[in-house]
Amino acid sequence: MEQLVNKYAQKLIQAKLGKASGPSQPIIGGLDDMLVWNRPARETQVLEKIFDHLNINSLVFLRPAQPYKSLIRYLANQALSTTNGLIQPKDCETRTFLHDLPVIDSFNPKKICAVLKNRKSVIINPMDDTDSFEGPAIIAHGTVSPEQGFVTVSSVCFAGFIKFFTDYLESLQTGQATQAAHDLFDEITPYIQEEQKKAPKFIPFPFADEKTVYSAIIEAGRKTVEYGLVDSYFGNVSYLWNGTLYISQTGSSLDELESCIDPVPLDHSTSAGLTASSELTAHLETISRTGCRAILHGHPRFSVILSMDCDPMEKATCEFNTQCHIKCPKKRFVDHTPIVPGEVGTGPTGLCRTLPVALEHSDNAIVYGHGLFTISQDDFSHAFDTLLSVENRCRNLYFKKVFRLRNNPS
């Protein structure tokens, strides 16, 4: 357990959600035969009480680093003031796994436990200076491993990022942006990582044997995480070789795919697909329609943000304006990248029905509020280059839109 709490503390730092020292240094506790922490901290006096009242084996506590610190404080203040203590993002990961983000106003073990009995996380954000607790902070728990808390905290930071930048663009479009929102945007923009233009090298096509296929998939997953093109480690990757689709397993870490890749024969001669990615059907339909070999899926932030950008006037009169993510009937694009609706799974609104059709005519497509899929005909070089270049274009397009609207308000 000691090794695990240290591992996931380090992962939060590597993801730039926390820091190696100071207030944003993660605190992670794990309970095995005894309770261990990755580091000593005064906050553990309160956090230990949570273990006494919940059936958990791990807890992650993080005062997020910038820009997440300021934007989560802003969203939390809004939630406590106007939405009964709930931040309500609309990205796919939040809809699917978190639903909303509860906020409380004090570092109180009873209040924390009351939320965590029913939810995966809680944000603590004192509204004034009377509370000595320095916020904001995110707490998340795990019942099996500290990995669960790491994923949840990462997802909260991701969801907060997507929500603020999505809401800010819409508020500019409707002429409702507040001075506080302008100030926050100006404050956190310098912290946002500059676009990365140089893509890494990959194992080149053709792949000589099955071992090379596994190595190529592991490499593609790891580099997708290293370049920050995912939410925590979510996403999936696959490769078609000799009549078998090799695909990352459901819930696997893209940066740790060793032993987490399933070989799924196209003739369905084995049951290997039972543990494969939940988006297996979308991958199978994509290779059938496009003839591609490699598929790469990540959650680049500005690609997700712009996929949710819709003309406010059109949205107000659209009969699907509360179901944009699954039923948007309009053909939409970011630059030349198609945006499609669709949810995970094989139901009538599953992305297996919308994504492959889009990829017949493009080597990339964004699923609304979800993430970016890219394909290539040989190795992963083109798929990764496309993932990176589309995100860079989306990032630049977002800032161009914002600065144009700020300089020329309607």
matplotlib code that plots the C-alpha trace (Angstrom):
import matplotlib.pyplot as plt

x = [0.0, 2.9, 4.1, 0.6, 0.0, 3.4, 2.8, -0.5, 0.8, 3.6, 1.1, -0.9, 2.4, 3.3, -0.1, 0.6, -2.5, -0.3, 3.2, 6.2, 6.2, 4.1, 0.3, -0.4, 1.6, -0.9, -1.9, -2.9, -3.8, -4.2, -5.6, -4.3, -3.3, -2.6, -3.3, -0.3, 0.1, 2.5, 3.7, 3.0, 0.5, -1.7, -4.8, -4.5, -6.0, -9.3, -8.9, -8.3, -11.7, -13.2, -11.8, -13.7, -17.1, -16.8, -16.1, -13.1, -9.4, -7.9, -8.3, -6.9, -6.6, -5.4, -5.3, -4.9, -2.1, -2.8, -4.8, -7.1, -6.8, -8.4, -10.9, -12.2, -12.5, -14.5, -16.8, -17.2, -18.1, -20.7, -22.1, -22.4, -24.0, -26.5, -26.8, -27.2, -23.5, -23.3, -21.0, -22.7, -20.3, -21.7, -18.7, -19.2, -16.9, -18.7, -22.1, -21.1, -19.0, -19.5, -22.9, -22.0, -19.4, -20.6, -19.1, -19.1, -17.9, -15.7, -13.1, -15.5, -15.3, -19.1, -19.9, -17.2, -18.6, -22.2, -21.2, -18.8, -21.4, -23.1, -20.5, -17.0, -15.7, -16.3, -14.8, -14.1, -14.2, -14.6, -16.6, -14.9, -11.8, -13.4, -12.4, -8.7, -8.8, -7.0, -9.1, -10.1, -9.4, -10.7, -11.2, -11.9, -12.0, -11.3, -12.7, -10.1, -7.0, -5.8, -6.0, -9.8, -9.2, -6.5, -8.8, -11.7, -9.5, -8.1, -11.6, -12.8, -9.9, -10.6, -14.3, -13.7, -11.4, -13.8, -16.8, -15.1, -13.8, -17.0, -19.1, -16.8, -17.1, -20.8, -21.1, -19.1, -21.4, -24.5, -23.0, -23.3, -19.7, -18.9, -15.9, -15.0, -15.0, -12.8, -10.4, -10.2, -9.6, -6.7, -5.3, -5.2, -4.3, -0.6, -0.7, -2.1, 0.5, 1.6, 0.8, 3.2, 4.2, 6.8, 5.4, 7.5, 8.7, 6.9, 7.7, 7.5, 5.3, 5.3, 5.2, 7.1, 5.3, 2.7, 5.3, 5.9, 2.2, 1.9, 5.0, 3.5, 0.2, 1.9, 4.1, 1.1, -0.8, 2.1, 2.9, -0.7, -0.6, 2.8, 1.6, -1.4, -4.0, -6.2, -8.2, -6.1, -5.3, -8.6, -8.8, -8.2, -6.0, -6.2, -4.4, -5.5, -2.9, -3.4, -7.2, -7.1, -7.9, -5.5, -7.3, -6.7, -8.9, -11.7, -10.6, -6.9, -4.3, -3.1, 0.4, 0.5, -0.9, 1.4, -0.8, -3.9, -4.3, -6.9, -6.5, -10.0, -10.3, -12.5, -14.1, -15.3, -13.6, -12.7, -14.3, -11.4, -13.6, -15.4, -12.7, -11.9, -12.5, -16.2, -15.7, -14.7, -17.8, -16.9, -13.4, -14.6, -17.1, -14.4, -11.9, -14.6, -15.7, -12.3, -9.8, -7.6, -5.2, -4.5, -7.1, -6.2, -8.6, -7.9, -9.6, -7.7, -9.2, -9.8, -11.1, -13.7, -14.5, -15.1, -17.1, -19.7, -19.6, -23.0, -24.6, -26.6, -29.6, -29.7, -29.4, -32.2, -34.7, -33.3, -35.6, -32.5, -30.9, -30.8, -29.6, -26.9, -24.4, -26.6, -29.1, -27.6, -29.0, -26.8, -23.6, -21.0, -17.2, -14.3, -12.2, -12.4, -12.9, -16.4, -18.2, -20.7, -23.0, -23.0, -22.6, -20.5, -22.1, -24.1, -27.6, -29.5, -27.5, -24.2, -21.1, -20.5, -23.3, -22.1, -18.3, -17.4, -19.5, -17.7, -14.3, -15.1, -14.6, -12.0, -9.0, -10.3, -13.6, -14.6, -17.4, -19.5, -18.2, -16.2, -13.0, -11.1, -10.6, -7.9, -7.0, -4.1, -3.4, -0.1, 1.5, 0.6, 2.6, -0.1, -2.8, -0.8, 0.3, -3.4, -4.4, -1.8, -2.4, -6.2, -5.8, -3.4, -5.8, -8.7, -6.7, -5.7, -9.2, -10.7, -8.4, -9.1, -12.8, -12.5, -10.2, -12.4, -15.5, -13.8, -12.5, -15.8, -18.7, -22.0]
y = [0.0, 2.4, 1.9, 2.6, 5.9, 7.1, 6.1, 8.0, 11.0, 11.1, 10.7, 13.7, 15.7, 14.4, 15.4, 18.9, 18.7, 18.9, 19.9, 18.1, 20.6, 23.3, 23.5, 21.6, 18.5, 15.6, 13.7, 10.1, 7.6, 3.8, 1.3, -2.3, -3.9, -0.3, 3.2, 4.7, 8.2, 9.3, 12.1, 13.7, 16.5, 18.3, 17.5, 13.8, 14.4, 15.1, 12.7, 9.8, 10.3, 9.6, 6.1, 5.5, 6.3, 5.0, 1.6, 2.7, 1.7, 4.8, 8.6, 11.3, 14.9, 17.6, 21.3, 21.6, 23.6, 26.4, 26.9, 24.4, 26.1, 29.4, 28.0, 25.4, 28.1, 30.2, 27.4, 26.3, 29.9, 29.9, 26.6, 27.5, 30.8, 29.8, 26.0, 24.5, 23.4, 21.6, 22.2, 20.8, 20.2, 18.8, 16.8, 13.1, 11.8, 13.8, 12.8, 9.1, 8.8, 11.8, 13.4, 16.6, 17.9, 18.5, 21.4, 22.1, 25.1, 23.7, 21.0, 19.1, 15.3, 14.9, 17.1, 15.3, 11.8, 12.8, 13.6, 10.7, 8.2, 8.8, 10.4, 9.8, 13.2, 16.4, 19.9, 21.9, 25.7, 28.0, 31.1, 33.6, 34.1, 32.9, 29.3, 28.7, 26.0, 27.1, 26.0, 24.9, 21.2, 18.0, 14.7, 11.4, 7.9, 4.3, 1.0, -1.1, 1.0, 4.7, 4.5, 5.2, 8.4, 9.5, 9.0, 10.9, 13.8, 14.0, 13.9, 16.7, 18.9, 18.1, 18.7, 22.0, 23.1, 22.2, 23.8, 27.2, 27.6, 26.4, 28.6, 31.6, 31.4, 31.1, 34.0, 36.2, 35.0, 36.0, 39.3, 38.0, 37.6, 39.1, 41.0, 38.2, 35.8, 38.1, 38.5, 34.7, 34.1, 36.6, 35.1, 31.5, 31.9, 32.2, 28.8, 27.0, 24.9, 26.2, 24.1, 21.2, 21.2, 18.4, 14.9, 11.9, 9.1, 5.8, 2.1, 2.2, 0.1, -2.7, -4.6, -7.9, -9.9, -9.8, -8.7, -5.6, -4.9, -5.0, -2.7, -0.2, 0.0, 0.4, 3.2, 5.0, 4.9, 6.1, 9.1, 10.1, 10.5, 12.2, 14.8, 15.6, 14.5, 12.6, 13.1, 11.3, 8.1, 7.6, 6.9, 3.8, 2.5, -0.4, -1.9, -4.5, -7.1, -10.5, -10.6, -9.6, -6.3, -5.6, -3.1, -1.7, -3.1, -1.2, 0.9, 0.4, 3.1, 4.3, 4.9, 1.3, -1.0, -3.9, -6.9, -4.7, -5.3, -7.8, -9.6, -9.7, -11.9, -10.4, -13.9, -13.8, -17.1, -16.2, -14.3, -11.9, -8.9, -9.3, -7.2, -5.0, -1.2, -0.2, 1.4, -1.9, -1.9, 1.6, 0.4, -2.7, -0.7, 1.9, -0.5, -2.2, 1.0, 2.7, -0.1, 1.6, -0.3, 2.1, 4.0, 6.4, 8.1, 10.8, 13.6, 16.8, 19.6, 22.3, 19.7, 18.8, 22.4, 23.4, 20.3, 21.8, 25.3, 26.0, 29.2, 30.3, 31.5, 28.1, 26.2, 28.1, 27.0, 23.5, 20.7, 18.6, 21.3, 19.1, 16.1, 17.6, 14.9, 12.1, 13.5, 16.7, 16.5, 19.2, 18.6, 20.4, 20.9, 22.5, 23.7, 20.6, 18.1, 16.7, 16.7, 13.8, 12.9, 9.5, 7.8, 4.9, 1.5, -0.1, 1.4, 3.4, 6.6, 4.7, 6.3, 3.1, 4.3, 7.9, 7.9, 5.3, 7.1, 10.3, 8.6, 7.3, 10.8, 12.1, 10.7, 12.3, 13.2, 14.6, 13.0, 15.8, 16.5, 13.3, 13.3, 13.0, 9.8, 9.6, 6.8, 5.8, 3.2, 1.9, 2.7, 5.2, 8.2, 9.7, 9.1, 10.7, 13.6, 14.2, 14.1, 16.6, 19.0, 19.0, 19.9, 22.7, 24.0, 23.9, 25.7, 28.5, 28.7, 29.0, 31.9, 33.7, 33.4, 34.7, 37.7, 38.6, 38.6, 40.6, 43.2, 43.4, 42.7, 42.6]
z = [0.0, 0.8, -2.8, -4.2, -2.3, -3.4, -7.0, -7.4, -5.6, -8.1, -11.0, -9.8, -9.9, -13.3, -14.6, -13.3, -11.1, -7.9, -7.0, -5.5, -2.5, -1.0, -0.5, -3.7, -2.7, -2.8, 0.4, -0.2, 2.5, 2.1, 4.5, 4.5, 7.8, 8.8, 7.5, 5.7, 4.1, 1.4, 3.6, 7.0, 7.0, 9.5, 7.3, 8.1, 11.5, 9.8, 6.9, 9.3, 10.7, 7.3, 7.3, 10.5, 9.0, 5.4, 4.0, 2.0, 1.7, 0.3, 0.2, -2.1, -0.9, -3.3, -3.3, -7.0, -8.7, -11.1, -13.2, -11.6, -8.2, -9.4, -11.7, -9.2, -6.6, -9.0, -9.9, -6.3, -5.2, -7.9, -6.8, -3.2, -4.1, -6.8, -7.5, -4.0, -3.8, -7.1, -10.1, -13.2, -16.1, -19.4, -20.7, -21.4, -18.6, -16.0, -17.3, -17.3, -14.1, -11.8, -12.8, -10.9, -8.5, -4.9, -3.0, 0.8, 2.7, 5.5, 6.2, 8.4, 8.6, 9.1, 6.1, 4.0, 5.0, 4.3, 0.7, 0.1, 1.3, -2.1, -4.3, -5.5, -4.6, -2.7, -3.2, -0.1, -0.6, 2.4, 1.3, 3.7, 5.8, 9.1, 8.2, 8.7, 6.0, 2.8, -0.2, -2.6, -2.1, -3.7, -1.8, -3.4, -2.1, -3.3, -2.1, -3.9, -4.6, -4.5, -8.2, -8.0, -6.1, -8.5, -11.4, -9.7, -8.7, -12.2, -13.7, -11.4, -12.5, -16.2, -15.8, -14.1, -16.8, -19.6, -17.8, -17.2, -20.7, -22.3, -20.1, -20.7, -24.5, -24.3, -21.9, -24.4, -27.3, -25.3, -23.9, -20.3, -19.3, -15.9, -14.9, -12.5, -15.4, -17.5, -14.6, -14.0, -17.7, -17.7, -14.5, -15.6, -19.3, -18.6, -16.8, -19.8, -21.4, -24.8, -27.8, -28.5, -32.2, -32.4, -32.3, -31.1, -33.2, -33.2, -34.1, -37.9, -40.1, -41.0, -37.7, -38.0, -35.3, -32.6, -30.0, -32.0, -32.2, -28.5, -28.1, -30.6, -28.8, -25.4, -26.9, -28.4, -25.1, -23.1, -25.4, -25.5, -21.7, -21.7, -24.1, -21.9, -24.6, -22.1, -18.9, -16.3, -18.3, -20.1, -23.8, -25.9, -28.6, -31.1, -34.0, -36.6, -37.4, -39.2, -38.7, -35.0, -33.4, -30.5, -28.2, -24.8, -22.0, -20.4, -17.5, -18.4, -17.9, -21.3, -19.8, -18.4, -21.1, -20.4, -19.8, -20.6, -24.3, -25.6, -29.0, -30.5, -33.6, -36.3, -36.8, -33.1, -32.5, -28.9, -26.0, -25.6, -26.3, -22.9, -21.2, -24.1, -24.2, -23.9, -27.3, -29.0, -31.3, -32.5, -33.3, -35.1, -37.2, -38.0, -39.4, -41.3, -43.0, -43.4, -43.8, -41.3, -39.0, -36.2, -34.0, -31.3, -28.9, -26.4, -24.6, -25.6, -23.7, -26.4, -28.8, -26.2, -25.5, -29.1, -29.8, -27.3, -28.9, -30.5, -31.6, -28.5, -30.7, -32.6, -29.3, -27.7, -30.4, -31.0, -29.9, -28.9, -26.9, -23.8, -25.7, -27.8, -26.8, -28.3, -30.8, -32.4, -35.9, -37.4, -39.4, -37.4, -37.7, -35.9, -38.8, -41.0, -38.2, -38.0, -34.7, -34.1, -31.2, -29.6, -26.2, -25.2, -26.0, -28.7, -28.1, -30.6, -29.8, -29.5, -31.0, -32.9, -35.1, -35.6, -35.4, -38.1, -40.7, -40.0, -40.2, -43.7, -44.9, -42.5, -40.6, -37.4, -35.7, -32.3, -30.3, -28.7, -25.2, -25.2, -27.1, -30.4, -32.5, -35.1, -37.6, -39.8, -42.4, -41.1, -37.8, -35.0, -36.3, -38.4, -35.9, -33.1, -35.4, -36.2, -32.5, -31.6, -34.6, -34.2, -30.5, -31.4, -34.0, -31.5, -28.9, -31.3, -32.6, -29.1, -28.2, -31.5, -30.8, -27.3, -28.2, -31.1, -28.9, -26.2, -28.6, -30.5, -28.2, -29.9]

ax = plt.figure().add_subplot(projection="3d")
ax.plot(x, y, z, "-o")
ax.set_aspect("equal")
plt.show()
